[in-house]
Amino acid sequence: MDFELPAELASYLTELDEFIDRQIKPLEQRDDNVRFFDHRREDSRTDWERGGLPNRQWEALLREAVELADAAGHYRYAFPAEYGGRNGTNLGMAVIREHLAAKGLGLHCDLQNEHMIVGNNVGLLLMLNYGSAPQRAEWVKGLAAGKKGFAFGITEPDHGSDVTFMETVAVRDADEFVINGAKTFNTGVHAASHDLIFARTGGSAGDADGITAFLVPVSSPGFVIEEYLWTFNMPTDHARISLHDVRVPASAIFGAEGRGLAVVQHFFNENRIRQAASSLGAAQYCINESVAYAKERAPFGKPLATNQAIQFPLVELQTQGEMLRALIHKTAWQMDTYGPFSASDKVSMCNYWANRLCCEAADRAMQVHGGLGYSRHRPFEHIYRHHRRYRITEGTEEIQMRRVAGYLFGYMRQRAPKGVAEEGS
C-alpha cells in the first residue's frame, strides 16, 4: 500500500503555486482588489443596494482570475482532455482543493462561492453524463470555459433535506410540461440563464422514483425570484423562487424522466468529496496559523506554545485532520476506481466531519489569537461563518449521519465494485 502522492500530482501542485505567484497574486494586489480579502471583505463583496447580492466588481474580479487560469491550462484540470482538460481524478481534485484552501483567503481560492483557479465545475460533469445531445451541444463549451452555468433548484421551503417529499410538480401537457411549486436556497440563480428544477412527475410523496429534472430558463413566464435570503456570511446569492404554470418543452428534461434523484446523488457525491477536501484545507490553515502565532506570542514572559492548554486542543485538531485526510484520499481513490456511487457512506463521513473540523479549527484559532482572532483583521471569523453553512447546506450533519447509518445497518445498499457482492445483499 503506497501513500505517496503520484509524482505528476505533486509536480502539478508546484506548477499551480508558481502560477499563483506569477499571475494571481499581482491581480489580487492591483487596484485595491485586496479589499475583497482583508478586513473590508464582507462589505466590499456585498451590494447592499441590490438586496445583498454579490458586488459586480467582485464577480468581475473572479471572472478575470478564471480567465487567467483557463488560459494557463489550469481551470479545466478535472475535465476530459477533449474539452481542454487534463482528465483530472477525484483524488487529484481532493488533493488540489485541500492544497489551495490551506493557503488561506485569496483570489486563488475563495470558498464562499466555490471559486477556485482549478474549477469545480460539477455542472459540466452532470451535463456530460445526463444531458441530451442537443443539450450538450448548447451547454458544454460554455460550461467548460466557466462562462455559462445553471442553478440547482432542489431544496423546498417546507421540506429542506427531505427531497423525496417534493411538492413541486410537473404535469405533462402534450409535448410540454407545466411546473408549479417553490424552491429555496437556490444558489447562483442571480447569474444563471437556467435553473435545474427538480419536480415530481409521477409516483407518491416519499418515492425515490418519479422525480424529474428540468432545465428551466429563468426568464420563463411564471418563474419568480421572490427574495434573496440574507445569511450568516454575506453577500447572498441564495434565492427563494416560485413557479406558477411555468411551461417547458419535453426536451428540457435533464436525464431520464422520473430518474432525477440519480442526478442529485451524482452531484452530491462528486461535490461533497471535493468540498470536504476544501474544508480540511481551511482547517489546516487555521491550525498552522495558530501554531505559528502561539510560538511568537509571549505573554507573561513565555511563548503561548509552552502551555499545554494551547498545545492539546491543537494536537487534537491536527490528529483529526491527519485521519480525515487519509479517509478523503481513500474515498476519492475508490470513486475513481469503482465509480461515484461506490463510496456513498464514506463521502458522507468525510463531508460532515470535515465541515465540523473546520468550524472547530476556526473557533480554536480565534481563541489562540485572542482579541485579534475575533477581529476581521484575521480571516478566522470569515472561515467559521462560511464553513458553518456547509454543516447544513451540503446535507445536514444529521442527514449525512443517517445516510451512513443506513449503509452500516443494512437499510441501504452500497453500489459495489464489479464482481463484488453489494453491501447488505
C-alpha positions as CSV (number, residue, x, y, z in Angstrom):
1,M,0.0,0.0,0.0
2,D,1.6,3.2,-1.2
3,F,0.5,6.5,0.4
4,E,2.8,8.7,-1.7
5,L,1.1,11.2,-4.0
6,P,1.5,10.4,-7.6
7,A,4.6,12.2,-8.9
8,E,2.7,14.1,-11.6
9,L,0.2,15.4,-9.0
10,A,2.9,16.6,-6.6
11,S,4.6,18.3,-9.6
12,Y,1.3,19.9,-10.6
13,L,0.9,21.5,-7.1
14,T,4.3,23.2,-7.7
15,E,3.1,24.3,-11.1
16,L,0.0,25.8,-9.5
17,D,2.0,27.6,-6.8
18,E,4.2,29.2,-9.4
19,F,1.1,30.3,-11.5
20,I,-0.5,31.9,-8.4
21,D,2.7,33.8,-7.5
22,R,3.2,34.9,-11.1
23,Q,-0.3,35.9,-12.2
24,I,-3.0,35.6,-9.5
25,K,-1.2,37.4,-6.6
26,P,-0.4,40.5,-8.7
27,L,-4.1,40.7,-9.8
28,E,-5.2,40.4,-6.1
29,Q,-3.0,43.3,-5.2
30,R,-3.9,45.5,-8.2
31,D,-6.4,48.4,-7.9
32,D,-7.0,47.7,-4.2
33,N,-8.5,44.3,-5.0
34,V,-7.2,43.2,-1.7
35,R,-10.2,44.9,-0.2
36,F,-12.2,41.8,-1.1
37,F,-9.9,39.7,1.2
38,D,-8.8,41.9,4.1
39,H,-11.0,43.2,7.0
40,R,-13.2,45.0,4.4
41,R,-14.1,41.8,2.6
42,E,-17.8,41.4,3.6
43,D,-18.7,45.0,2.9
44,S,-16.7,45.1,-0.3
45,R,-18.2,42.0,-1.7
46,T,-21.8,42.9,-0.9
47,D,-24.0,45.2,-3.0
48,W,-26.3,46.4,-0.2
49,E,-28.3,48.5,-2.7
50,R,-29.3,45.3,-4.7
51,G,-30.6,43.3,-1.8
52,G,-27.3,42.0,-0.6
53,L,-26.3,40.4,-3.9
54,P,-22.6,40.0,-4.8
55,N,-21.0,43.2,-5.9
56,R,-20.5,43.3,-9.7
57,Q,-16.9,44.3,-9.3
58,W,-16.3,41.4,-7.1
59,E,-17.7,38.9,-9.5
60,A,-15.8,40.6,-12.4
61,L,-12.6,40.0,-10.5
62,L,-13.4,36.4,-10.0
63,R,-14.2,36.1,-13.7
64,E,-10.8,37.7,-14.6
65,A,-9.0,35.2,-12.4
66,V,-10.9,32.3,-14.0
67,E,-9.9,33.5,-17.5
68,L,-6.2,33.7,-16.5
69,A,-6.4,30.2,-15.0
70,D,-8.1,28.9,-18.1
71,A,-5.6,30.5,-20.5
72,A,-2.8,28.9,-18.4
73,G,-4.4,25.4,-18.7
74,H,-5.5,25.1,-15.0
75,Y,-9.2,25.8,-14.8
76,R,-10.2,22.7,-16.7
77,Y,-7.9,20.3,-14.9
78,A,-10.8,17.9,-13.9
79,F,-12.4,17.9,-17.4
80,P,-11.8,15.3,-20.1
81,A,-9.0,16.2,-22.5
82,E,-11.4,16.6,-25.4
83,Y,-12.8,19.6,-23.6
84,G,-9.4,21.1,-22.9
85,G,-8.9,19.4,-19.5
86,R,-6.3,17.1,-18.0
87,N,-8.5,14.2,-17.3
88,G,-8.2,15.0,-13.6
89,T,-9.4,12.5,-11.0
90,N,-11.4,12.8,-7.8
91,L,-8.2,12.1,-5.9
92,G,-6.4,14.8,-7.8
93,M,-9.2,17.3,-7.2
94,A,-9.3,16.4,-3.5
95,V,-5.5,17.0,-3.1
96,I,-5.6,20.2,-5.1
97,R,-8.6,21.7,-3.3
98,E,-7.0,21.0,0.1
99,H,-3.7,22.4,-1.0
100,L,-5.3,25.7,-2.3
101,A,-7.6,26.1,0.7
102,A,-4.7,25.6,3.1
103,K,-3.1,28.8,1.7
104,G,-5.8,30.9,3.3
105,L,-8.1,33.5,1.8
106,G,-7.1,34.8,-1.6
107,L,-8.0,35.1,-5.3
108,H,-6.6,31.7,-5.9
109,C,-9.3,30.1,-3.9
110,D,-12.4,31.7,-2.3
111,L,-14.7,29.1,-0.9
112,Q,-17.6,31.4,-0.2
113,N,-18.8,31.0,-3.7
114,E,-16.8,27.9,-4.8
115,H,-14.4,30.0,-6.8
116,M,-11.0,28.3,-7.4
117,I,-8.4,28.5,-10.2
118,V,-8.9,24.8,-10.7
119,G,-12.6,24.7,-11.5
120,N,-15.0,22.5,-9.5
121,N,-17.4,22.5,-12.5
122,V,-19.8,19.8,-11.4
123,G,-22.4,21.2,-13.9
124,L,-20.2,20.1,-16.8
125,L,-19.8,16.7,-15.3
126,L,-23.5,16.3,-15.0
127,M,-24.1,17.6,-18.5
128,L,-21.7,15.1,-19.9
129,N,-23.4,12.3,-18.0
130,Y,-27.1,13.2,-18.3
131,G,-27.5,15.9,-20.9
132,S,-29.2,15.0,-24.2
133,A,-27.2,15.5,-27.5
134,P,-28.9,18.9,-28.1
135,Q,-28.3,20.0,-24.5
136,R,-24.6,19.0,-24.7
137,A,-24.3,20.9,-28.0
138,E,-25.8,24.0,-26.4
139,W,-24.0,23.9,-23.0
140,V,-20.7,22.0,-23.0
141,K,-18.5,24.7,-24.5
142,G,-19.8,27.5,-22.2
143,L,-19.7,25.3,-19.1
144,A,-16.1,24.2,-19.8
145,A,-14.9,27.8,-20.0
146,G,-16.9,28.8,-16.9
147,K,-18.8,31.3,-19.0
148,K,-22.2,29.6,-18.7
149,G,-23.9,27.9,-15.8
150,F,-27.2,26.8,-14.3
151,A,-28.5,27.0,-10.8
152,F,-29.8,24.0,-8.8
153,G,-33.5,24.1,-7.7
154,I,-33.6,21.1,-5.3
155,T,-34.4,22.3,-1.8
156,E,-38.0,23.3,-1.0
157,P,-39.2,25.7,1.8
158,D,-41.3,23.2,3.7
159,H,-39.1,20.1,3.2
160,G,-35.4,21.0,3.3
161,S,-33.3,17.9,3.1
162,D,-36.3,15.6,2.5
163,V,-36.2,15.8,-1.3
164,T,-38.5,12.8,-1.8
165,F,-41.4,14.7,-0.3
166,M,-41.2,17.2,-3.1
167,E,-44.3,19.4,-3.6
168,T,-43.1,21.0,-6.8
169,V,-44.9,19.1,-9.6
170,A,-44.6,19.0,-13.4
171,V,-47.7,17.8,-15.4
172,R,-47.4,16.8,-19.0
173,D,-49.5,18.7,-21.5
174,A,-48.9,17.2,-25.0
175,D,-45.2,18.0,-25.8
176,E,-44.8,20.3,-22.8
177,F,-44.7,20.2,-19.0
178,V,-46.4,22.7,-16.7
179,I,-44.4,23.2,-13.5
180,N,-45.8,24.6,-10.2
181,G,-44.0,24.9,-6.9
182,A,-41.3,26.6,-5.0
183,K,-37.6,26.3,-4.2
184,T,-35.3,27.9,-1.7
185,F,-31.6,28.4,-1.2
186,N,-31.4,28.3,-5.0
187,T,-27.8,29.4,-5.1
188,G,-26.4,31.3,-8.0
189,V,-29.7,31.9,-9.8
190,H,-28.9,35.7,-10.0
191,A,-26.3,35.0,-12.6
192,A,-27.7,31.9,-14.3
193,S,-29.6,31.7,-17.5
194,H,-31.3,28.4,-16.4
195,D,-32.3,26.7,-13.2
196,L,-32.2,22.9,-12.9
197,I,-35.6,22.4,-11.3
198,F,-36.5,19.0,-9.8
199,A,-40.2,18.3,-9.8
200,R,-42.4,15.3,-9.2
201,T,-43.8,13.9,-12.4
202,G,-45.1,10.6,-11.0
203,G,-45.2,8.3,-8.0
204,S,-46.1,9.4,-4.5
205,A,-44.6,11.5,-1.8
206,G,-41.6,9.7,-0.4
207,D,-40.9,7.7,-3.5
208,A,-37.4,7.8,-4.9
209,D,-38.7,7.3,-8.4
210,G,-41.0,9.8,-10.2
211,I,-38.8,12.9,-9.7
212,T,-37.6,14.6,-12.9
213,A,-35.0,17.3,-13.5
214,F,-35.8,20.1,-16.0
215,L,-33.5,22.8,-17.4
216,V,-35.8,25.8,-17.0
217,P,-34.9,29.3,-18.4
218,V,-35.1,31.8,-15.5
219,S,-36.8,34.2,-18.0
220,S,-39.8,31.9,-18.3
221,P,-43.2,33.5,-17.6
222,G,-44.2,32.4,-14.1
223,F,-40.6,32.0,-12.9
224,V,-40.4,34.4,-10.0
225,I,-37.4,35.2,-7.7
226,E,-39.2,36.1,-4.5
227,E,-36.3,37.1,-2.4
228,Y,-32.6,36.6,-1.6
229,L,-32.1,35.2,1.9
230,W,-29.6,37.1,4.0
231,T,-27.2,34.7,5.7
232,F,-24.6,34.4,8.4
233,N,-22.0,35.2,5.7
234,M,-22.7,37.9,3.1
235,P,-23.1,38.6,0.2
236,T,-26.0,36.3,-0.6
237,D,-26.9,34.6,-3.8
238,H,-29.4,32.2,-2.1
239,A,-32.8,32.8,-3.7
240,R,-36.3,31.7,-2.8
241,I,-38.1,31.2,-6.1
242,S,-41.6,30.2,-7.1
243,L,-43.0,28.7,-10.3
244,H,-46.5,29.4,-11.5
245,D,-47.6,27.4,-14.5
246,V,-44.1,27.6,-16.0
247,R,-44.2,25.8,-19.3
248,V,-41.1,24.0,-20.7
249,P,-40.8,21.6,-23.7
250,A,-40.2,17.9,-23.0
251,S,-36.7,18.5,-24.4
252,A,-36.0,20.4,-21.2
253,I,-35.8,17.1,-19.3
254,F,-32.3,16.6,-18.0
255,G,-31.5,12.9,-17.7
256,A,-34.3,10.3,-17.7
257,E,-37.9,11.1,-16.9
258,G,-38.6,10.1,-13.3
259,R,-35.0,9.4,-12.5
260,G,-34.0,12.9,-11.3
261,L,-32.7,11.6,-8.0
262,A,-29.8,9.9,-9.8
263,V,-28.7,13.3,-11.0
264,V,-29.0,14.7,-7.5
265,Q,-27.0,11.8,-6.0
266,H,-24.3,12.1,-8.6
267,F,-24.0,15.8,-7.9
268,F,-23.8,15.3,-4.1
269,N,-21.1,12.6,-4.2
270,E,-18.8,14.4,-6.6
271,N,-19.3,17.8,-4.9
272,R,-19.2,16.6,-1.3
273,I,-15.8,14.8,-1.5
274,R,-14.2,17.9,-3.1
275,Q,-15.9,20.2,-0.6
276,A,-14.7,18.0,2.2
277,A,-11.2,18.4,1.0
278,S,-11.6,22.2,0.9
279,S,-12.9,22.2,4.5
280,L,-9.9,20.1,5.5
281,G,-7.6,22.6,3.8
282,A,-9.2,25.6,5.6
283,A,-9.0,23.7,8.9
284,Q,-5.3,23.0,8.3
285,Y,-4.7,26.7,7.6
286,C,-6.3,27.6,10.9
287,I,-4.2,25.1,12.8
288,N,-1.0,26.2,11.1
289,E,-1.6,29.9,11.8
290,S,-2.4,29.1,15.4
291,V,0.8,27.1,16.0
292,A,2.9,29.9,14.4
293,Y,1.2,32.6,16.5
294,A,1.5,30.6,19.7
295,K,5.2,30.3,19.1
296,E,5.6,34.0,18.6
297,R,3.2,35.5,21.2
298,A,4.8,35.6,24.6
299,P,2.5,37.0,27.3
300,F,3.8,36.7,30.9
301,G,7.3,36.2,29.7
302,K,7.0,32.9,27.8
303,P,5.5,31.8,24.5
304,L,1.9,30.7,24.4
305,A,3.2,27.5,22.8
306,T,4.7,26.3,26.1
307,N,1.2,26.0,27.7
308,Q,-0.5,22.6,27.4
309,A,-3.8,24.5,27.4
310,I,-2.7,25.8,24.0
311,Q,-1.0,22.7,22.8
312,F,-3.5,20.0,23.5
313,P,-6.6,21.4,21.6
314,L,-4.4,22.0,18.6
315,V,-2.9,18.5,18.9
316,E,-6.4,17.0,18.8
317,L,-7.3,19.1,15.7
318,Q,-4.1,18.1,13.9
319,T,-4.7,14.4,14.8
320,Q,-8.3,14.5,13.4
321,G,-7.0,16.3,10.3
322,E,-4.4,13.6,9.6
323,M,-7.1,10.8,10.0
324,L,-9.6,12.7,7.8
325,R,-7.0,13.3,5.1
326,A,-6.4,9.5,4.9
327,L,-10.1,8.8,4.6
328,I,-10.7,11.6,2.0
329,H,-7.8,10.2,-0.2
330,K,-9.1,6.6,0.2
331,T,-12.7,7.7,-0.7
332,A,-11.7,9.7,-3.7
333,W,-9.5,6.8,-4.9
334,Q,-12.4,4.4,-4.5
335,M,-14.7,6.7,-6.5
336,D,-12.1,6.9,-9.3
337,T,-11.6,3.2,-9.3
338,Y,-15.2,1.9,-8.9
339,G,-17.4,4.8,-9.7
340,P,-19.0,7.8,-8.0
341,F,-21.7,5.7,-6.2
342,S,-19.3,3.1,-4.8
343,A,-18.4,5.0,-1.6
344,S,-21.5,7.0,-0.7
345,D,-21.2,6.2,3.0
346,K,-17.6,7.4,3.1
347,V,-18.4,10.5,1.2
348,S,-20.9,11.4,3.9
349,M,-18.3,10.6,6.6
350,C,-15.7,12.8,5.0
351,N,-18.1,15.7,4.4
352,Y,-19.8,16.1,7.8
353,W,-16.6,15.5,9.7
354,A,-14.5,17.9,7.6
355,N,-17.1,20.7,7.9
356,R,-17.3,20.2,11.7
357,L,-13.5,20.1,11.9
358,C,-13.1,23.3,10.0
359,C,-15.5,25.1,12.3
360,E,-13.7,23.8,15.4
361,A,-10.3,24.8,14.0
362,A,-11.5,28.3,13.1
363,D,-13.0,28.7,16.6
364,R,-9.8,27.5,18.2
365,A,-7.8,29.8,16.0
366,M,-9.9,32.8,17.3
367,Q,-9.2,31.7,20.8
368,V,-5.5,31.3,20.4
369,H,-5.2,34.7,18.7
370,G,-7.3,36.4,21.4
371,G,-8.9,39.7,20.5
372,L,-7.0,39.8,17.2
373,G,-8.6,36.5,16.3
374,Y,-12.0,37.8,17.0
375,S,-11.4,40.8,14.7
376,R,-11.9,40.8,11.0
377,H,-8.2,41.6,10.6
378,R,-7.6,37.9,10.7
379,P,-9.7,35.5,8.5
380,F,-10.9,33.1,11.1
381,E,-14.3,34.6,11.7
382,H,-14.9,34.6,7.9
383,I,-13.8,30.9,7.6
384,Y,-16.0,30.0,10.5
385,R,-19.1,31.8,9.2
386,H,-18.7,30.3,5.7
387,H,-18.0,26.8,6.7
388,R,-20.7,26.7,9.3
389,R,-23.0,26.9,6.3
390,Y,-21.8,23.6,5.0
391,R,-22.9,21.8,8.1
392,I,-26.4,22.5,6.8
393,T,-26.4,23.1,3.1
394,E,-24.2,20.1,2.0
395,G,-26.8,17.9,3.6
396,T,-27.1,18.5,7.3
397,E,-24.8,16.6,9.6
398,E,-27.9,14.6,10.8
399,I,-28.9,13.6,7.3
400,Q,-25.3,12.6,6.5
401,M,-25.0,10.5,9.7
402,R,-28.4,9.0,8.9
403,R,-27.1,8.1,5.5
404,V,-24.0,6.4,7.0
405,A,-26.3,4.5,9.4
406,G,-28.4,3.3,6.5
407,Y,-25.4,1.5,5.0
408,L,-24.0,0.5,8.4
409,F,-27.2,-1.2,9.5
410,G,-28.2,-2.6,6.1
411,Y,-31.2,-0.3,5.3
412,M,-29.4,1.0,2.2
413,R,-27.3,-0.9,-0.4
414,Q,-23.9,0.3,-1.5
415,R,-23.2,0.0,-5.2
416,A,-20.3,-2.3,-5.1
417,P,-17.3,-2.7,-7.4
418,K,-17.8,-5.1,-10.3
419,G,-17.5,-8.7,-9.3
420,V,-18.0,-7.9,-5.6
421,A,-21.3,-8.6,-3.7
422,E,-23.2,-5.5,-2.7
423,E,-23.3,-4.5,1.0
424,G,-26.4,-5.7,2.6
425,S,-27.0,-8.4,0.0
